[in-house]
Each structure stands twice: as structure tokens, then as C-alpha cells.
Amino acid sequence: MAAPVSALKRFMTVAKPYWVGDRRVWAWAFLVGLIVLMLAETQFAVLLNNQTGELTSALAARDEPRFWAAVRAMLWIMAFAVPIFAIYYYARDAYANDWRRWLTHRFLDGYLRERRYFHIAGDEIDNPDQRIADDINTFTSRSLHFLLILLGSLMQLVAFSAVLWSLSHSLVGFLVVYAVAGTLLSLGLFGRPLIRLNYWQLKREADFRFRLMRVRENAESIAFYGGEDQERHQLQQRLRATLLNTRKLIRAQFGLNLFQRAFSQLSLLVPSVVLAADVLGGRLEVGQAVQAGGAFAAVLGAVSLIIDNFESLSRFVAGIDRLHVMTEVLDAALPEAGIDRQEGRELNIKDLTVHAPGSDRVLVEKLSLHVPEGGSLLITGASGCGKSSLLRAIAGLWTQGSGQVLHPPREDVFFLPQRPYLQVGTLRSQLIYPSTQSKLDDEALLKVLDEVQLRHLAEGDSGLDRSEDWEKLLSGGEQQRLAFARLLVHAPRLAILDEATSALDDANQKRLYQRLAERGTTLISIAHRAAVAGFHRHVLKLTGGGRWTLAKTPRRPADKPDK
């Protein structure tokens, strides 16, 4: 099992920012309030245990006034104890919910900062979505649960130990030995296997769910391929791995259940055996024996906290490991950029060399070119020669290599991929993406839809507020035209198109490129279709091995003078 000190360090790495950050005053004040409620609940538990013993003694002595006095006392205690119990659990859950909100925002900030979501490789950290959505929720709720039951156990230990000591010294001594031995045995026998298996269970479950999500997202392509058998094979592989780990977990849990059951059942017998001589000899009332049994159970529950909660603790520690790994990845410095990037009005590339991520393979070597404002460049070459990689380097997504890229500010650059990203949401949100609001009014947005021949999408009562799953509703060509509409809405100084018209017919492609030329947009494109070359003044051809050639396109009579 991971050393307790190491597990505690990982826990503090994830948990500490909430208690020392901008929510620290509220967090500590609320936690103190919870502890006060817990103290009150513990005190009422002691009072109820005492009155239970008094009630039993009154019945054994056939003392009616004493019996009814004990009943009245218990009712008064319960009148306060029940609301405090309910308020305590309500406050605990509200605290956990606020902690989850704060911690989730912190992870999202790290995940989206500096495009970390792009740079995190799949083999570096698996299923970051599950860690943010599920593991944080489990972490905050279980952390608070275990923290409070630990504090509650300490309170119970102090409160009931005094009661137990006043009734039987020998029972206290036996309890200490029994609890310590049981805790050491549970840690030694079940600690490491359960934590390891729970860690892998979380990963296997996430992998299986991710594969199902991929089937849903690519349902149309799979249906066209008729790829059900292949998908079933992939799903069954992940399900098999999940169930195999579950089988191992069940076997380990079986041994733990045997141990926990034997430990708890024996504890029911111990107080009666130890106190039998005193009760039978008349030195101790039956009610006092009942009171001692209740105190013994309370103290044993306090000192055997690990044994009673070992299964959930092992799952909890496994979840801590996953969040700790993600915290380290998000807080780590990004690899030092070899490519020097600076802002300017025009795109100017000097001695740019681009390497494939994680390797020394050269995709583009010593490239120098200048695209003036309003100019245009077409990048061509065989598949795999590095065209998209060059665009990523220009956009700042890939930084491995050397040289300099002088580029317009990020807000003046707009990128169109071959497969547009469309959210589930309103038509308006698709048009203004990635912005959350636009200076254009509805009339201007509808005019943009006219330019890309998608005005029919806004027909009906909802208009621009029509909400759909646009990726499933629209064809490939319509999706690319909608992406072009985004470009027209944002009117950037530099547009980068990666096969962004591959699904369009020649007429639509010509109209959209001409629209960009009329606006004076600086244009960089990747395309395989020969017709695209006519909309660009220069062609950069990548020939493999880092080599390249740069030439002007033949001027057509209708071409405007190059800027």
C-alpha cells in the first residue's frame, strides 16, 4: 500500500488550495461551524446513551417514576438532537458542493490555460474529462466525509472513553489491544491490493465509457462503414479488461468482508463476557452494563475507523492518485518553445524549422517567407509531408523547432479546419463561436447566412435562437459553409484554412474565396484541389524531408495586382 505519509502529501497537494486560496475565510468558518454541530451531536449521543442505561435500570428495578422520568428526559434530548442531526448533514453536503465548484473551476482554468487540453497527450494522462467531472466530485464529498468522521471519532473517543473507564478499566484495556491489532491486520493484508485494484478500476471504467462516447459521436461514419463488428470488438476488449479487474476486486473484497464481519461480530460479545462477573455478582446494574456496552461500541467505532471504512478509503486513495497526477501535469511548465513567436501586423517567417512532437524528425527546414497584409499563400504537398504541422507551428500549437514567426495578434487570426467544430446550441452561438457575444445585430448575422447560402437554417419562429445538434443535422458541405460564416462574422486580418472547402462544390468554393478577397483578408490555405490555387498569389510546396519550394502562381487576366 502507498505509505500513509505519501498519500497524505498527495491529498494536501489537491486539497490545500481551497483552504489557503480566495475562499479560505468562508471555508474555515464553515468548517468550524460543522465541527460545532458535530460536538453538539456527540454530546447528545452521550446523553442518549446515559438515558438508555437509566431506562433499562428503571425497568429492571420496576421503578415506574424513575422510568417515566428517563422517558421524558430522552424526549427532550431527542427534540434537540434530531434537528441538529439534520442541519449537520445538510451543511456538510452544502460545504462539499461549494468545494467541488471551486476545485472544478481551478482544474478547468489549468486545463484550458495556454491550450493545455491540446498539449496533454493521451498517454500522459488518460481520460482528463472523467477526472474533472467524476473524480473531483468523489474527492470533495469523500474528503469531507472522512475528515468529519475522523473528527467525530476523536470526539466519541474522548466522550465515551470517560464513561467506559468509570465502569470498567479492563474493558478499556481490551478495547485498545483489539482495535490496534485489527487495524494493523487490515492494513497489512488488504491495503496495497485494494488501492491498486481500485485505481485500475477507475481507469478501466473510464476507458470503456470513452469508447462508447466515441461510437455516439461518430455514429454516422460507423453506420456508413457498417463497422458494428469492429466497434463491438473494441468495446468488448475494454469491457473484458474492466470485468477482469472487477473480478479481482471482488475476490479482494471477499477477504476484507470476512475480516470486517468477524471483527465487528466479536465486538458485540466482548462487553458481555468482560462484565458478566460483575453483573452476576450484583456489583453492577444491568443498565450500567448496557451503558458500558454502548460506550464500548462507540469507542470501538472511533478507534477502528480504518477497518470499518477500508473499502471506501481504498477507492478514495485511488481517486486522490488520479487527481494528484493531473494536478502535477497541469501545474508543470510547458516544454520550452524552440520557435520564437512575436506579434506584428503581417505574417513573416524567418528560418523556421519544425519538428514532429516528441521526435527529431524534421518536417520543414529553414523556411523563410513573407505574406503581406491582404496577400495569400497556398500550401501544397503530398499527404504526411508536414502541411498541417506547419499551420500548427504558425498558430502556436506546436513549438518544437527553431526560427521565428512574426504574426498578427491572436484575436486577428481565425483558423478553419477541414472538419469544423460545432456545438450543441443555438444557431447564433455557432455563428459567433468562439466568442460569447458579437457586435453584429440579428440583421447582420442573417446577411452572413445569406452569403453562405444557409439562410434557411434561421427560418421558423426561433430564428437565430434555434437550437440543434448541428453536427448531426448538417451535411459536411453545410458544416464548412457555417464555419465560413463564422469567419465572415469575426472578419479577421489573417485567415488560415486547412482543407476548409474540401466538401464544397466549385461554385460555392469560388464565391467564398472571392468574399475573403473582397474584404482584404490575408489568406493562408492548405488544399489539394487545383482550382484553389487560382485564389492565391503564392504557392509553398512541401516536398518531404524538410525541403520546400516557393513560387508565384500564374497570373490570370482577372487577377488583381498583388499587394
ROKOLTOR-870617 format. One record per residue (C-alpha): residue number from 0; residue in one letter; x, y, z. Coordinates in steps of 0.5 Angstrom, whole numbers, plus 500, padded with zeros to 3 digits. Example, Ala and Ser with C-alpha at 12.3 -4.5 7.8 and 13.67 -1.06 7.14 Angstrom:
   pos   code     u     v     w
     0      A   525   491   516
     1      S   527   498   514
# end
This chain:
   pos   code     u     v     w
     0      M   500   500   500
     1      A   502   507   499
     2      A   505   510   505
     3      P   500   514   509
     4      V   505   520   509
     5      S   506   520   502
     6      A   498   519   501
     7      L   497   525   506
     8      K   502   529   502
     9      R   498   528   495
    10      F   492   529   499
    11      M   494   536   501
    12      T   497   538   494
    13      V   490   537   492
    14      A   486   540   498
    15      K   490   545   500
    16      P   489   551   495
    17      Y   482   551   497
    18      W   484   553   505
    19      V   489   558   503
    20      G   486   561   497
    21      D   481   566   496
    22      R   476   562   499
    23      R   480   561   505
    24      V   476   565   510
    25      W   469   562   508
    26      A   472   555   508
    27      W   475   555   515
    28      A   469   559   518
    29      F   464   554   515
    30      L   469   548   517
    31      V   469   551   525
    32      G   461   551   524
    33      L   461   544   522
    34      I   465   542   528
    35      V   461   546   533
    36      L   455   542   530
    37      M   459   535   531
    38      L   461   537   538
    39      A   453   538   540
    40      E   451   532   536
    41      T   457   528   540
    42      Q   454   531   547
    43      F   447   529   545
    44      A   449   522   543
    45      V   453   521   550
    46      L   446   524   554
    47      L   442   519   550
    48      N   447   513   552
    49      N   446   515   559
    50      Q   439   515   559
    51      T   438   509   555
    52      G   442   506   561
    53      E   438   509   566
    54      L   432   507   563
    55      T   434   500   563
    56      S   436   500   570
    57      A   429   503   572
    58      L   426   497   568
    59      A   430   492   572
    60      A   428   495   578
    61      R   421   496   577
    62      D   421   503   579
    63      E   416   507   575
    64      P   417   514   577
    65      R   424   513   575
    66      F   422   510   568
    67      W   418   516   566
    68      A   423   521   568
    69      A   428   518   564
    70      V   423   517   558
    71      R   422   525   559
    72      A   429   526   559
    73      M   430   522   553
    74      L   425   526   549
    75      W   428   533   551
    76      I   434   531   549
    77      M   431   528   542
    78      A   428   534   541
    79      F   434   538   540
    80      A   439   532   538
    81      V   434   531   531
    82      P   434   538   528
    83      I   442   538   530
    84      F   443   532   526
    85      A   439   534   520
    86      I   443   541   520
    87      Y   449   538   521
    88      Y   449   533   514
    89      Y   445   539   510
    90      A   451   544   512
    91      R   456   538   510
    92      D   453   537   503
    93      A   453   544   502
    94      Y   460   545   504
    95      A   462   539   500
    96      N   458   542   494
    97      D   462   549   494
    98      W   469   546   495
    99      R   467   542   489
   100      R   465   548   485
   101      W   472   552   487
   102      L   476   546   485
   103      T   473   544   479
   104      H   474   552   477
   105      R   481   551   479
   106      F   482   545   475
   107      L   478   548   469
   108      D   483   554   469
   109      G   489   550   469
   110      Y   486   545   463
   111      L   484   551   459
   112      R   490   555   460
   113      E   495   556   455
   114      R   492   551   451
   115      R   494   545   456
   116      Y   488   541   453
   117      F   492   541   447
   118      H   499   539   449
   119      I   497   534   454
   120      A   498   527   450
   121      G   493   521   451
   122      D   499   517   454
   123      E   501   522   459
   124      I   494   523   463
   125      D   488   519   461
   126      N   481   521   461
   127      P   482   528   464
   128      D   475   529   463
   129      Q   473   524   468
   130      R   478   526   473
   131      I   475   533   472
   132      A   467   531   472
   133      D   467   525   477
   134      D   474   524   481
   135      I   473   532   483
   136      N   466   530   486
   137      T   468   524   489
   138      F   474   527   492
   139      T   471   533   495
   140      S   465   529   498
   141      R   469   523   501
   142      S   475   528   503
   143      L   470   532   508
   144      H   466   525   510
   145      F   473   522   512
   146      L   475   529   515
   147      L   469   530   519
   148      I   468   522   521
   149      L   475   523   524
   150      L   474   529   528
   151      G   467   526   530
   152      S   471   519   532
   153      L   476   523   536
   154      M   470   527   540
   155      Q   467   520   541
   156      L   473   517   544
   157      V   474   523   549
   158      A   467   523   551
   159      F   465   516   551
   160      S   472   513   554
   161      A   471   517   560
   162      V   464   514   561
   163      L   468   507   560
   164      W   473   508   564
   165      S   469   510   570
   166      L   465   503   569
   167      S   471   498   567
   168      H   478   499   567
   169      S   479   492   564
   170      L   474   493   558
   171      V   478   500   556
   172      G   485   496   556
   173      F   482   490   552
   174      L   479   495   547
   175      V   486   499   546
   176      V   489   492   544
   177      Y   483   489   540
   178      A   483   496   536
   179      V   490   497   535
   180      A   491   489   533
   181      G   485   490   528
   182      T   488   496   524
   183      L   495   493   523
   184      L   492   487   520
   185      S   487   490   516
   186      L   493   495   513
   187      G   498   489   512
   188      L   493   484   509
   189      F   489   489   505
   190      G   492   496   504
   191      R   496   495   498
   192      P   492   490   493
   193      L   485   494   494
   194      I   488   501   493
   195      R   492   499   487
   196      L   486   495   484
   197      N   481   501   485
   198      Y   486   505   482
   199      W   486   501   475
   200      Q   478   500   476
   201      L   477   508   475
   202      K   482   508   469
   203      R   478   501   466
   204      E   471   504   467
   205      A   473   511   464
   206      D   476   508   458
   207      F   470   504   457
   208      R   466   510   457
   209      F   470   514   453
   210      R   470   508   447
   211      L   462   509   448
   212      M   462   516   447
   213      R   466   515   441
   214      V   461   511   438
   215      R   456   516   439
   216      E   460   522   437
   217      N   462   518   430
   218      A   455   514   429
   219      E   454   517   422
   220      S   461   515   420
   221      I   461   508   423
   222      A   454   507   420
   223      F   456   508   413
   224      Y   462   504   414
   225      G   458   498   417
   226      G   463   498   423
   227      E   459   495   428
   228      D   463   489   429
   229      Q   470   493   430
   230      E   466   497   435
   231      R   464   491   438
   232      H   470   488   439
   233      Q   474   495   441
   234      L   468   495   446
   235      Q   469   488   449
   236      Q   476   489   450
   237      R   475   495   454
   238      L   469   491   458
   239      R   473   485   459
   240      A   479   489   462
   241      T   474   492   466
   242      L   471   486   469
   243      L   477   482   470
   244      N   479   488   474
   245      T   473   488   478
   246      R   473   480   479
   247      K   480   481   482
   248      L   477   487   486
   249      I   471   482   489
   250      R   476   477   491
   251      A   480   482   495
   252      Q   474   485   498
   253      F   471   478   500
   254      G   477   477   504
   255      L   476   484   507
   256      N   469   483   509
   257      L   471   476   512
   258      F   475   480   517
   259      Q   471   486   518
   260      R   465   482   520
   261      A   469   477   524
   262      F   472   484   528
   263      S   465   487   529
   264      Q   461   481   531
   265      L   466   479   536
   266      S   466   486   539
   267      L   459   485   541
   268      L   460   479   545
   269      V   466   482   549
   270      P   463   487   553
   271      S   458   482   556
   272      V   464   477   557
   273      V   468   482   561
   274      L   463   485   565
   275      A   459   478   566
   276      A   462   477   573
   277      D   461   484   576
   278      V   453   484   574
   279      L   452   477   576
   280      G   455   478   583
   281      G   451   484   584
   282      R   457   489   583
   283      L   454   493   577
   284      E   447   494   575
   285      V   444   491   568
   286      G   443   499   566
   287      Q   450   500   567
   288      A   452   494   563
   289      V   448   497   558
   290      Q   451   503   558
   291      A   458   500   558
   292      G   456   496   552
   293      G   454   503   548
   294      A   460   506   551
   295      F   465   500   548
   296      A   461   500   542
   297      A   462   508   541
   298      V   470   508   543
   299      L   471   502   539
   300      G   468   505   533
   301      A   472   511   534
   302      V   479   507   534
   303      S   477   502   529
   304      L   475   508   524
   305      I   480   505   518
   306      I   477   498   519
   307      D   470   500   518
   308      N   472   504   512
   309      F   477   501   509
   310      E   474   499   502
   311      S   471   506   501
   312      L   478   509   504
   313      S   482   505   498
   314      R   477   508   493
   315      F   478   515   496
   316      V   486   514   496
   317      A   486   511   488
   318      G   482   518   486
   319      I   487   522   490
   320      D   493   519   486
   321      R   489   521   479
   322      L   488   528   481
   323      H   495   529   484
   324      V   498   526   477
   325      M   493   531   474
   326      T   495   537   478
   327      E   502   536   477
   328      V   501   536   469
   329      L   497   542   469
   330      D   502   546   474
   331      A   508   543   470
   332      A   511   548   466
   333      L   510   547   458
   334      P   516   545   454
   335      E   521   551   453
   336      A   519   554   446
   337      G   524   553   441
   338      I   520   557   436
   339      D   521   565   437
   340      R   514   568   437
   341      Q   512   575   436
   342      E   506   580   435
   343      G   506   584   429
   344      R   502   587   423
   345      E   504   582   418
   346      L   506   574   418
   347      N   513   574   417
   348      I   517   567   418
   349      K   525   567   418
   350      D   529   561   418
   351      L   523   557   421
   352      T   525   549   423
   353      V   519   545   425
   354      H   520   538   429
   355      A   515   533   430
   356      P   513   533   437
   357      G   517   528   441
   358      S   522   527   436
   359      D   528   530   432
   360      R   524   528   425
   361      V   525   535   421
   362      L   518   537   418
   363      V   520   544   415
   364      E   527   546   415
   365      K   530   553   415
   366      L   523   556   412
   367      S   523   564   410
   368      L   517   568   407
   369      H   513   574   408
   370      V   506   574   407
   371      P   504   582   406
   372      E   497   584   409
   373      G   492   582   404
   374      G   496   577   401
   375      S   495   570   400
   376      L   499   564   401
   377      L   497   556   399
   378      I   501   551   402
   379      T   501   544   398
   380      G   505   537   398
   381      A   504   530   399
   382      S   500   527   405
   383      G   504   527   411
   384      C   510   532   409
   385      G   508   537   414
   386      K   503   542   412
   387      S   498   542   418
   388      S   504   541   422
   389      L   507   548   419
   390      L   500   551   420
   391      R   500   549   428
   392      A   507   552   428
   393      I   504   558   425
   394      A   498   558   430
   395      G   503   557   436
   396      L   500   550   438
   397      W   507   546   436
   398      T   513   550   439
   399      Q   519   544   437
   400      G   524   547   433
   401      S   527   554   431
   402      G   527   560   428
   403      Q   522   566   428
   404      V   514   567   427
   405      L   512   574   427
   406      H   504   574   427
   407      P   498   579   428
   408      P   495   578   435
   409      R   491   572   436
   410      E   485   576   436
   411      D   486   578   429
   412      V   487   571   427
   413      F   482   566   425
   414      F   483   558   424
   415      L   478   554   420
   416      P   480   546   420
   417      Q   477   541   415
   418      R   472   539   420
   419      P   469   544   424
   420      Y   467   544   431
   421      L   460   545   432
   422      Q   457   546   439
   423      V   450   543   441
   424      G   447   550   442
   425      T   443   556   438
   426      L   445   558   431
   427      R   447   565   434
   428      S   452   561   438
   429      Q   455   557   432
   430      L   456   564   428
   431      I   460   568   434
   432      Y   464   562   436
   433      P   469   562   440
   434      S   466   569   442
   435      T   461   569   447
   436      Q   458   575   444
   437      S   458   580   438
   438      K   457   587   436
   439      L   453   585   430
   440      D   446   585   431
   441      D   441   580   428
   442      E   440   583   421
   443      A   448   583   420
   444      L   448   576   422
   445      L   442   574   418
   446      K   446   577   412
   447      V   452   573   413
   448      L   448   567   413
   449      D   445   569   406
   450      E   453   570   404
   451      V   454   563   405
   452      Q   447   560   403
   453      L   445   558   410
   454      R   439   563   411
   455      H   434   557   411
   456      L   437   555   418
   457      A   434   561   421
   458      E   427   560   418
   459      G   422   559   423
   460      D   420   562   430
   461      S   426   561   433
   462      G   430   564   428
   463      L   438   565   431
   464      D   436   562   437
   465      R   434   556   434
   466      S   438   550   438
   467      E   440   544   435
   468      D   446   538   435
   469      W   448   542   429
   470      E   454   537   427
   471      K   449   531   426
   472      L   444   536   423
   473      L   448   539   417
   474      S   452   536   412
   475      G   459   536   411
   476      G   459   542   406
   477      E   454   546   410
   478      Q   458   545   416
   479      Q   464   548   412
   480      R   460   554   410
   481      L   457   555   417
   482      A   465   555   419
   483      F   466   560   414
   484      A   460   564   416
   485      R   464   565   423
   486      L   470   567   419
   487      L   466   573   416
   488      V   463   575   423
   489      H   469   576   426
   490      A   473   579   420
   491      P   480   577   422
   492      R   486   580   419
   493      L   489   573   418
   494      A   485   567   416
   495      I   488   560   416
   496      L   484   555   412
   497      D   486   547   413
   498      E   482   544   407
   499      A   477   548   409
   500      T   473   548   403
   501      S   474   540   401
   502      A   467   539   402
   503      L   464   545   398
   504      D   463   545   390
   505      D   467   549   386
   506      A   462   555   385
   507      N   461   555   393
   508      Q   468   555   394
   509      K   470   561   389
   510      R   464   565   392
   511      L   467   564   399
   512      Y   474   565   397
   513      Q   472   572   393
   514      R   469   574   399
   515      L   475   574   403
   516      A   479   577   398
   517      E   474   583   397
   518      R   475   584   405
   519      G   482   584   404
   520      T   483   578   409
   521      T   491   576   409
   522      L   490   568   407
   523      I   494   562   408
   524      S   491   556   405
   525      I   492   548   405
   526      A   489   545   399
   527      H   489   539   394
   528      R   484   542   389
   529      A   488   545   383
   530      A   482   550   383
   531      V   484   553   390
   532      A   491   556   387
   533      G   487   561   383
   534      F   485   565   389
   535      H   493   565   392
   536      R   499   569   389
   537      H   504   565   392
   538      V   505   557   393
   539      L   509   554   398
   540      K   510   547   396
   541      L   513   542   401
   542      T   517   536   398
   543      G   519   532   404
   544      G   525   531   409
   545      G   524   539   411
   546      R   525   541   404
   547      W   521   546   400
   548      T   520   551   394
   549      L   516   558   394
   550      A   513   561   387
   551      K   508   565   385
   552      T   502   563   382
   553      P   501   564   374
   554      R   497   571   374
   555      R   490   571   371
   556      P   488   576   367
   557      A   482   578   372
   558      D   487   578   378
   559      K   488   584   382
   560      P   495   586   383
   561      D   499   583   388
   562      K   500   587   395
# end
